[in-house]
Amino acid sequence: MINLTDRQAVILKSIIEEFINTANPVGSETLEKKHGLGVCPATIRNEMVKLTEEGFLKKVHTSSGRTPTSMALKYYVNNLMKQENLSLTEEVAMKEKVWDYRTKFEKLLQEATRELAHRTKMLSLATSDQGELYSSGVGNILESPEFYDIDLTKTILSYLDSFDYWQNLIDRALDSNEPFHLLLGDELGMELLEPCGFLYTRYQAGPRSGVIGVVGPARVRYNKIIPLVEYFGNLIGEVSQNW
């Protein structure tokens, strides 16, 4: 990964967070007015050009602003973002939601998926090593401007009946001990899904295993979403540890 200067990193972080909040291309004037970067719009523009040349930003034809690429979003998650810690109250509330299903694997996954969708306001899904696919929160994605595109929405919804599609994505992803995995853009297998992302973590429930995560726009508040996804992966393992 290319190393950015401190100023480029600050500008890129500001662009990404502005884009996450508004879903609109970001221009130098917006950055100068709203983010207090301490440099003039001309300097910001020059740095934005360099970031574009390096593949972190792309220019939207109908606007003078720019949007972050998949590479930029991954750089942000791995290098610039600070995760928000879950409060003890949140953890207890989520654990209480699934506790009654701790001896029933299918019910446990169903409830965990439902609660993850509720907490993240995204479409959540889980897979099992028996070829089962669970999903919840379909209506949540309709709140995002990206899914005003009916073809995009129909494609995502059609895949909710396809365990093989999600499992193929998981199998192609680099296997590692990382606490979460993030697939963006062309990693989802087709150009139409370029605005989307799939964030998931692996779980182990006694002898059973799989993944649980969320699907939605690539433009999400990762600092809040990632801790929630990780927590549910760990929670499934915790409540099933005596199986």
N, C-alpha and C positions, 0 to 999 in steps of 0.2 A: 504494500500500500504506500502511496506517495505521502511523504511528510509535508505538512502544511506549515507555513509560518504562523506565529502567534496571531497576527492580524487576520490572516486568511481563515484560521480556525474560528476566531470570534465572529467574523462576517458570515461564514458558512453556518455556524450554530444559530445565529440570528435569523438567517434566511429560512432555515429548516423550521425553526420554532414559529416564525411568522406564517409560513406555509401550512404548518400543522393546524394553526389556529383559524386560518381564513380560507384555505383551499384555493387561494388566488396566487398568481405569479407575483413575485416580490421585486420591487425596483429599488434603486439606490436612494431615492428621495424618502421612501417609506422607512428604510433602515436608518437613515440619518435622523429622521424626525422622531421615530418611535423607540429606537434602541440605544440612543446615546453612545455611539461608537467612538466619538471623539475625533473623527476624520471627516473631511468634506465629501459630498456626493461624488465628485470627480475621482477621488482616490478609491472610494467604494466601487465605482463603476470599473475602474482599472483592475481591481482585485477580482471582481465578478467575471471579467473577461478571462483572466488567468484561470479561475476556477472552472469556467466553461471549457477552456482548452484542455484542462486536465481531466475532464469527464465528470466533475462533481455537480455541475449545473447544466441545464438545457434551456434554450430560449424558446418561448412560446410565440408562434408567429403572429398571433392576434394581440400581443401585448409587448411592451418594452421590458417587462419584468422577466424573471427567470424562476424556474422551479428546480428542486433538487432531484438528482437521478437516484436510482437504486443504490449505486455505489456510495453516493453522499449519505443516504439514510443509514446504510450499514456503518459507514465511518462515524457518523453521529452516535449511533447506538454503542459502538465499541470504544469510542475515544472521547466524546464530548458530553454525553448525557450523564446526568446524575440521577440514579434511581431514587424514587420515593419509598421510604420504608412503610410497611403496613403497620397500623397501630394494633396494639394488643386487642382492643375492642373489635376491630375488623376481623382479626384472626379467629377470635372466639366465636363471633357470629357466623363466620363461614364454616367453621368446624361443626357447630351445632346443626347447621343445615344438612350435613351429610352423615352425622353420627349414627342416626337410627338405621342407616343402610349399610353399616360397616361389615355385616356378614353376608350381604347379598351383592355380588359383583355387578350384575347388570343394573340394579337399582342405584348402586353407588355411583357408577359412571353416568347414569342418566341425571341424577341429582347434582353431581359435580359439574356436569356440562351446563345444566340449567342455571346453576348459581354463578358460574363463570360468565355466562352471557349476561346475566343480570348485573353483575359487578362491573363488567367492562363496557356494557352497552354495545357489544359487538356480536357477530355470529360466532358461536363456539362449537367445537366438535371434538370428539374423542374417538379413537380407534382401539380395537383390542386384537390380541394375537390369534383370535378365533375368527377374524374377518368381519367383526361387527363394527358398525359406524353409528355414532350417536351425534345428534346436532340439536342446537337450541338457539333462539334469538334471531330467527330469520328476519323479523320485522326491524331489527336494529340497523341492519345495513341500509335500509331504505331511507334512513335519516341523513346519510352521507351523500354529498353532491355527485361523487363518482358513480353512484348507483342509480342516478337519474337516467343513465344510459341503459335502455331496456335490454339491449343485446348482452351487455356485461352482466346485468342482474340475472337474466335467464340462464346464462352460462354457469354462473356460480351456483344457482339453485339446482340446475340439472345435475351437478356433481355431488349434491348431497345424497344422492342414491348410489354413488359409485365409490365403494370402498377401495377398489383397485386404483382409481385416480390418485387418491390421497396417499395410499401406501407406496405407489410408484414414486411420488415426490419425496416421501420420507426415505425410501431406499436409495434414491439418487443423491440425497444430501450427504455431505461428508459426515461420517459417524465419528463422534468425539465425545469427550466427557464434559462438554460445555453444558451449563445449566439450561440453556434454551437454544433454539434454532430459529432463524429468520430467513424465509424465502421470499424474494421480491421479484417483480417484473418478469423477465424471461425465464427465471427459475421456476415459474409456475406452468411452463410448458406451452404457452401460446401468447401471441402478440396482444390479443384482446384483453388479457388479464394483466397487462403492464401496470395499470394503476393500483393493483391489489397486493396484499401481503398475507402470508401465512406464518404465524408465530406459534411455536409449540414447544413443549417439553416432554420428555419421556417419563413414564411412571412404571413402577413395579408394585403389583398388588399380590403378594404371596407368589404363587407360581404363574400368575397372569401378568401380562405387560402390554404396553401400547403407548400412545401419545395422547395428550390433551392440549388444546390450544384455541386460538381465535383466528378468524378470517375476516378481512375487511379491506378498507383502503390502506395503501401503504403509508398514508398520512394519518398517523395516530399518535397519541401521547404515550410514547414508549416508556417514559419514566414511570408511568402509573400502570400500564398494561403488563409489562414484563414481570414486575413483582407479583402480580395477581396470577399470571400463568404459572410461574415457578411455584407459588404457594400451593396451587391446586394439584400440581404434579406431586409435590412432597406430601400433601395432605392425604391423597389416595393411598400412598405407601404407608403413611403413619397409621391410619385407621384400620388398615388390613394387615398389620405386621404380625398378628397372631394366627393368620390362616395356616 
